[in-house]
Amino acid sequence: MKPKRSSKTPVAVTYSEYVRILQHTTGIHHRLGIMLAFESGLRISECIALKPGHIDLENKKIQVRGGKGDKDRVVVLPVHWCDEVHKQLLPIACSKRALQKAFELACEASGLYKEKPTVHFHSLRHGYATFSYEQGVPIPDIQMLLGHTDISTTMQYVRVNPYKSLKAGKEAWQC
């Protein structure tokens, strides 16, 4: 029998925190990995595995090959993507651990660890989902973009910022 998993709310990076992290990230490859995680919702292993052939500039999308569970999916190209980036910087020339370490150093330098001591690289992906939800992207679309099989996994991100749900509930009860 499997032990029950903890149902703690995931720690998400906000857009302003993301900008602060980028401002304190020195390596161009590290900046690219952080950008892909927050603006496209990629996992760290997916960032490292990304190749130029996975980028579709014309349609502004990325084909993620062999993600978690060996699943493929399509995600949006980051808004701040430079067309020349994929030719010069992919694949990202660092290890997962180096990318994690660069993220940790940026969080320390930006003061984010003082505000959110449990933040980690995967918090960028949580931030992508939360930000998408706050911008009005429907939960099933977020589920598809993140590659979740079960909608309950995606629903964790609704709990991160309940204000949208509370506002919708308040509006539904007004006559």
ABEGO torsion letter per residue (X at the ends): XBBBBBABBBBBBBAAAAAAAAAABABAAAAAAAAAAAAAGBBAAAAAABBAAABBAAAGBBBBBGBBGGBBBBBBBBAABBAAAAAAAOBBBBBAAAAAAAAAAAAAAAGAAAABAABBAAAAAAAAAAAAAAAGBBAAAAAAAAGBABAAAAAAAAAABAAAAAAAAAAAABX
